[in-house]
Amino acid sequence: MTTTIGLIAPGEMGAAVAAAVTDPRARVVWASHGRSDDTRRRASGAGIEDVGDLADLVTASDVMLSICPPHAAAEVAEEVAAHGFRGCYVDANAVSPDTARSIDATVARGGAAYVDGGIVGGPPRQPGTTRLYLAGDDAIGIAALFADGPLEAVALDGGVPAASALKMAYAGWTKGSAALLLSIRALAAAEGVEADLLAEWTRSLPDLAGRSDRAATSGGRKGWRWVGEMDEIAASLDAAGLPGGFHEAAAEVYRRLSPLRDATDDTTATRAIEALLHPEEH
Ligand SMILES: NC(=O)c1ccc[n+]([C@@H]2O[C@H](COP(=O)([O-])OP(=O)(O)OC[C@H]3O[C@@H](n4cnc5c(N)ncnc54)[C@H](OP(=O)(O)O)[C@@H]3O)[C@@H](O)[C@H]2O)c1
């Protein structure tokens, strides 16, 4: 029997995850209504069949896979539930444990099962680069859709929201520390000592100059999407009784970098620092 997977949406990650499905009885479909030309191009490039709008997607799908910007995750779940989805809903977005629990409750009200997901690594094209962590009663069944392919699907022992919690902890360090590094370099620039800081880093912390350059490039390209992710991490820390302020500040760093998303070339550290120090000019 065929398992139809409804994908929301074929973004950079979603299209690659769709291509990583290895179960020969599975097919992936999506709904192009309301989506951008970029997303349509990616979907047709990945050979993902377009069924029309969200109502058609709900009707066609046994499994719904949500891979969209974190700030849209809860709204997407509401819309899918409102259309009467009763299959297995997998949310693989970077959301807090509380948001994951709330999405679980939303889709359960509509009669669907829920699997909590979290992706670590870039779009999976070859084995060993990317993990899809899964938690919930159907986690093993969802993991089987990707068996022996480029995406390593890992069913966690903890129930919902173990996968989201793991993703928050992981990204809290990677993207949080990148935002801190950029802020620190911008502080040195504001005080006229950036060259001196880079020289000191070369002597005592030799990886930091390169890491801050890379943080500028990735923050320029994806910072707009990381604002929501940092807010979710701050909320996760708050809910655990820990200070969430680190990641509230990281969200502000990425908010200031957001206007750089449309740049045609890579964001340099100099340009990122300019955007951080003078947000009113961007
Ligand atoms: N890219 C990575 O390296 C990476 C790594 C780990 C985890 N992830 C996770 O993957 C998720 C998506 O990331 P991405 O890189 O694929 O982002 P992306 O390339 O920006 O794609 C986002 C997709 O979601 C669609 N979308 C936006 N708002 C929507 C809404 N309200 N309803 C339905 N669809 C909507 C977009 O369509 P339009 O084009 O029409 O806006 C686009 O197709 C995020 O939760 C992220 O945390 C990504």
Ligand as a Chemical Component Dictionary entry (heavy atoms), coordinates in Angstrom:
data_LIG
# 
_chem_comp.id                   LIG 
_chem_comp.type                 NON-POLYMER 
_chem_comp.pdbx_formal_charge   0 
_chem_comp.three_letter_code    LIG 
# 
loop_
_chem_comp_atom.comp_id 
_chem_comp_atom.atom_id 
_chem_comp_atom.alt_atom_id 
_chem_comp_atom.type_symbol 
_chem_comp_atom.charge 
_chem_comp_atom.model_Cartn_x 
_chem_comp_atom.model_Cartn_y 
_chem_comp_atom.model_Cartn_z 
_chem_comp_atom.pdbx_ordinal 
LIG N1  N1  N 0  18.315 24.863 5.774  1  
LIG C1  C1  C 0  18.967 24.254 6.746  2  
LIG O1  O1  O 0  20.201 24.071 6.677  3  
LIG C2  C2  C 0  18.226 23.708 7.954  4  
LIG C3  C3  C 0  18.944 22.972 8.906  5  
LIG C4  C4  C 0  18.284 22.433 9.994  6  
LIG C5  C5  C 0  16.921 22.648 10.151 7  
LIG N2  N2  N 1  16.234 23.373 9.219  8  
LIG C6  C6  C 0  14.802 23.591 9.469  9  
LIG O2  O2  O 0  14.018 23.453 8.290  10 
LIG C7  C7  C 0  12.955 24.377 8.319  11 
LIG C8  C8  C 0  12.873 25.093 6.984  12 
LIG O3  O3  O 0  14.133 25.603 6.624  13 
LIG P1  P1  P 0  14.536 25.842 5.101  14 
LIG O4  O4  O 0  16.007 25.993 5.067  15 
LIG O5  O5  O -1 13.920 24.825 4.228  16 
LIG O6  O6  O 0  13.841 27.255 4.825  17 
LIG P2  P2  P 0  13.506 27.904 3.419  18 
LIG O7  O7  O 0  14.427 27.445 2.353  19 
LIG O8  O8  O 0  13.366 29.361 3.675  20 
LIG O9  O9  O 0  12.072 27.295 3.076  21 
LIG C9  C9  C 0  10.940 27.564 3.841  22 
LIG C10 C10 C 0  9.750  27.003 3.064  23 
LIG O10 O10 O 0  8.573  27.184 3.864  24 
LIG C11 C11 C 0  7.595  27.858 3.070  25 
LIG N3  N3  N 0  6.764  28.677 3.933  26 
LIG C12 C12 C 0  7.063  29.861 4.495  27 
LIG N4  N4  N 0  6.034  30.305 5.239  28 
LIG C13 C13 C 0  5.069  29.366 5.134  29 
LIG C14 C14 C 0  3.755  29.247 5.645  30 
LIG N5  N5  N 0  3.220  30.182 6.454  31 
LIG N6  N6  N 0  3.026  28.153 5.309  32 
LIG C15 C15 C 0  3.541  27.191 4.513  33 
LIG N7  N7  N 0  4.784  27.250 3.996  34 
LIG C16 C16 C 0  5.538  28.325 4.308  35 
LIG C17 C17 C 0  8.386  28.665 2.090  36 
LIG O11 O11 O 0  7.571  28.972 0.963  37 
LIG P3  P3  P 0  7.724  30.387 0.185  38 
LIG O12 O12 O 0  8.952  30.259 -0.657 39 
LIG O13 O13 O 0  6.460  30.481 -0.578 40 
LIG O14 O14 O 0  7.846  31.441 1.253  41 
LIG C18 C18 C 0  9.520  27.710 1.745  42 
LIG O15 O15 O 0  9.128  26.758 0.787  43 
LIG C19 C19 C 0  13.153 25.298 9.518  44 
LIG O16 O16 O 0  12.283 24.958 10.568 45 
LIG C20 C20 C 0  14.583 25.039 9.918  46 
LIG O17 O17 O 0  14.803 25.184 11.293 47 
LIG C21 C21 C 0  16.851 23.908 8.118  48 
# 
loop_
_chem_comp_bond.comp_id 
_chem_comp_bond.atom_id_1 
_chem_comp_bond.atom_id_2 
_chem_comp_bond.value_order 
_chem_comp_bond.pdbx_ordinal 
LIG N1  C1  SING 1  
LIG C1  O1  DOUB 2  
LIG C1  C2  SING 3  
LIG C2  C3  SING 4  
LIG C2  C21 DOUB 5  
LIG C3  C4  DOUB 6  
LIG C4  C5  SING 7  
LIG C5  N2  DOUB 8  
LIG N2  C6  SING 9  
LIG N2  C21 SING 10 
LIG C6  O2  SING 11 
LIG C6  C20 SING 12 
LIG O2  C7  SING 13 
LIG C7  C8  SING 14 
LIG C7  C19 SING 15 
LIG C8  O3  SING 16 
LIG O3  P1  SING 17 
LIG P1  O4  DOUB 18 
LIG P1  O5  SING 19 
LIG P1  O6  SING 20 
LIG O6  P2  SING 21 
LIG P2  O7  DOUB 22 
LIG P2  O8  SING 23 
LIG P2  O9  SING 24 
LIG O9  C9  SING 25 
LIG C9  C10 SING 26 
LIG C10 O10 SING 27 
LIG C10 C18 SING 28 
LIG O10 C11 SING 29 
LIG C11 N3  SING 30 
LIG C11 C17 SING 31 
LIG N3  C12 SING 32 
LIG N3  C16 SING 33 
LIG C12 N4  DOUB 34 
LIG N4  C13 SING 35 
LIG C13 C14 SING 36 
LIG C13 C16 DOUB 37 
LIG C14 N5  SING 38 
LIG C14 N6  DOUB 39 
LIG N6  C15 SING 40 
LIG C15 N7  DOUB 41 
LIG N7  C16 SING 42 
LIG C17 O11 SING 43 
LIG C17 C18 SING 44 
LIG O11 P3  SING 45 
LIG P3  O12 DOUB 46 
LIG P3  O13 SING 47 
LIG P3  O14 SING 48 
LIG C18 O15 SING 49 
LIG C19 O16 SING 50 
LIG C19 C20 SING 51 
LIG C20 O17 SING 52 
# 
